[in-house]
Amino acid sequence: MILDPSNQYAAVELQRALSEQERRFREPSSLERAQTEAARQAADLGPPKLNPASNIPLVLNFPDSTVGEIYEALSKASGINVLYDEKIDLKDKATVELANVTFEKALDILMLQNRHAFKVIDTNTILIYEDARAKRQEYEDHVIRTFYLSNAETKDIQTLLRTLLETRRVAENAALNAITIKDTPEKIKVAERIINANDKAKGEVIVDIELLEINRTMSQTLGIDLSSKSLSLVFGDGTESVPLNNLSLLKAQSAWTIGPVPSVLLNFLKSDSDTKALSKPQLRILEGEKGKVHIGDRVPIPATTFNSSQTIGGNIVPVTSFTYQNVGIQLELEPRVHHNKEITMKVNVEVSSLSGEVEGTGGVSQPIIGTRTVETTIRLRDGETNLLAGLVTDNERNSLSGVPGLSDIPLLRRIFGTTTDSRTETDIVLSVTPHIIRVPDIKPIDLVPLWVGTEEVIQLRGVARNALGESPFAGESPWEEINRELNGGEETAAPAAAPAPPPEGAKP
C-alpha cells in the first residue's frame, strides 16, 4: 500500500489480514479455555444453590412475633422450604423491623439475630440449626482444595495458615510447590485471600560492583654482597663478571672486575610501583537472597590427626588432611526492595591474604592468613552509587645481611653488609550501584483490610455462609464471569424471577 496506494487488491487483502489478526486476538487462548472449563466444572461440583421464586425487596414488620412465624413468612415469600433442627425452639419471641431488604439479606439478619445458621439442602430447601460449635461440626460441609504456589514457599504459607486460621488439616507437596487444605468453605475462602496476598513475586535487583585493589610498593636495596669465592665490583647494569684469564671481556662490559678473590657486589636498587587490579562483576539477586563474589585463591589448610588404630612398629602414625579456605576478596550482598523504589543492602566485605607460615605438627607448615572484614547495612536509591574504602594494610620490612660482626658496625655496615627496606600498602575500594529490575507485585486489593468475622466464626464479611466461597443463592457462576471478562466486559441480563405473594405481616 505504501508503494501503490491505488492497488485495491492489496487494500482488500490488508483489511482481511487485519480482521483475522483482531479475531485471533479476541479469541480465547487454549489456556483461557482450559481455565473456563475448569471453572465450569468447579461450579457444577459445588454445593447446591438456593433459587428463590422471588427476591424483590421486602418490608418486614414483626413486633413481638415468634421465630416460627417469621421464618414461615419468608418461606412463603421466596418459595423456599424451611426445615428445623430438633434444638430450634420456634416459639421464641423476636422483633423484626426491616425495610427494603431482599430475601437473602433478611435471612442473614435473622440468622445473626437469633444465633441460628442454615445449610442449603437443595435449590428449594434449607435447614436451620443453632449456631453452636457442636452443631456446626455436625452440619457444616468440609471442602478439600489444593493451591499451587508460584512464588511463596509451602512451609511459609503452611505456618501462616496455622497461625491465623488455626487450620490443622494442611498438607504440602514440595515437588509441585502446592498445599492442600481441608476445612469449611468459609475458611477455605479466607485462606485463598491470604494465599493470594502472600504468593507474590519477590523484588529483584542487578548490582554493579567495582572492586579496585590499589597496591603501592616501595623498596630500596643498598650494600655490598660478599661471596666466599670472588670479589667483584660492579658499576652500572653489568650482570656478568670478568675473570683474570679473559681480560678482553673488559671491552664488552660496563664494569670493573677483580678476581679470583671474593667478589664485591654493589647494588643500588630503588623501585616505586603502583598496581591496580580492577574487577567489575555484576550480580542479579532476588530480594531476601544472598549474592556472593570471590576473587582470589583457595589455600590448603593442613590438619594432622592421630589414630591409635594406625600404628607402625608400635608408633602412632599421624594422618594429615587438608581443607581449603578462600583467600582474597570476598563480597556478600543481601538486598531488600522498598515500595518507594529504594534498596536496603546488607554488605559484608572480607579481604584476606597470606602473611606468613608457622611450623606445625609433624613438620607441616601452617599458613598465617591476615583478614580484614567490614559489615554494614546501607540504603540507596535506584541507580545510586556507594563507595567503601579505607581497607588499608601497611607492611614494612627491614633486613640486614653481610659478614658477621662487621655488618653490625654502623660505619662498616654499608661496606660489608646489605640492608633491604621494603614497604607495601594495599587499599581496597568497593563501588556498589543497585538497579531495580522488579518490585514486589503488591496490588491495591492486597492493601485492603480483610474482615474475617468473629473469633468463633471465621468467614469473609459480606459473603454468605454455607457456600464454597460465594453466595449460596443462585446467580452468575464463576465460568460465566470469566466468559464475560473475556468478551470485553459485556453482561447478559438475567431473566426476572417469578413474583410470589407477600407473607402475612410483610409488605412488599
Secondary structure by P-SEA (a helix, b strand, c coil): cccccccaaaaaaaaaaaaaaaaaaacccaaaaaaaaaaaaaaaaccbbbbcccccbbbbbbccccaaaaaaaaaaaccbbbbbcccccccbbbbbbbccccaaaaaaaaaaaacbbbbbccccbbbbbcccaaaaaacbbbbbbbbbbccccaaaaaaaaaaacccccccccccccbbbbbccaaaaaaaaaaaaacccccbbbbbbbbbbbbbbbbbbbbcccccccbbbbbcccccccccccccccccccccccccccbbbbbbbbbbbbbbbbbbbbbbbbcccbbbbbbcbbbbbbbbbbbbcccccccbbbbbbbbbbbbccbbbbbbbbbccccbbbbbbbbbbbbbcccccccccbbbbbbbbbbbbbbbbbcccbbbbbccbbbbbbbbbbbcccccccccccccccbbbbbbbbbbbbbbbbbbbbcccccccccccccccccccccccccccccccccccccccccaaaaaaaaaacbbbbbccccccccccccccc
